[in-house]
Amino acid sequence: MGSLELHNIDFKNFMEAIDCCKGNVYLVTEDGDRLNLKSKLCQMIGITQIIQGGKISQAKVVCENPEDDSFLFRFNLYGAKVIEKDAKE
C-alpha cells in the first residue's frame, strides 16, 4: 500500500477521481484515523475536516490498489485532465 500527500485539490474533482479508483482509498487523519473514501458517509465526515474554502488544503491518502495510487498521483499533478483521459480509455 502506497501513500500520497495531496495539496490544493478541488473537492468535486477529487471525489470524481475517488469514484474512478478500483480499490479502497483511505484518508489518514493527523490522529491516525483511517476513513474509507469509497464510502459516501466517510467522505462527508473525513473531507469536512480538511476542507478550507472549497479546496482540500492537505491530505494523506493511502490506496490498497497500486493502480489507484498511480492514478491519484497523476491526478495530484495534472488535475481533472486525468479523469477525462481515464473516462476515454
N, C-alpha and C positions, 0 to 999 in steps of 0.2 A: 504494500500500500504506500503510495507516494503522497506527499502533502504539498500544498501550493498556497502561497500567500497572494491574495487578490487585493488590488488597490484601485480606488476610484472607479468602481464598476457601476454601470447603470442597472438599477434593480430589475426593471422589466426585462431587459436583455439577458441578465444573469439568470432569471427564472426560466426563460426560454432555453438557455444553454443547459440548465439542470435537467429540464424535461427531455433534452436530446441524449442525455447520458444513459448508458445501458445498465450500469450497476448502481449500487448505493453510493451516495455522496454525502459526506458528513461535514457539518460546520463545527469546528472545535473552538469553544469559547476560551477566554483567558483563565476561567476557573477549571478548565479541563473537561467541561461537559461536551458530549458529542450528540449533535442533533442531526437526524437523517433528513436531508433536504429533499428527498424524493417524497416525503410526507408533507402534504399541504399544511397541516397543523404545525408541524415543526418549522416549516418555512416562516409562518407568521410569527411564531414565538421567537425563533432564533434571529431572524433577519431584523426584526424591530429593535433588537438590542444594539445592532451595529450600524443602522442607517442614520445618516446625517444629511438632511436636506434632499432626500430622494435618491441619494447615491450611497453605495457601500464604501465607507472610508477605508476599512481594512478588515480582512477576514482570513482565517486559516481554514482551508478546505482539504479534506482527505478523501480520496477516491479508492474504492475497492478494485475497480477495473482499470488497468494501465491505459487502455484506450481513452477512457474518460479523463484521466489525468492529463494525457497529451492534448485532448480536445479543449479542456478548460485552460491549459497553459496557452494554447493558441488564442482562445477567447480573451484571455488576460492581455495578450499582446495586440490583437487586431480587432477586438470588439465584435459587434454584430455581424461583420462580414463573414466570420467563421460560421455562424449559424446559417446564414444564407447559403454558403457553399455546402455545408453538411446536408441541408434540405434538398439540394440539387442532386446529390450523389445517391 
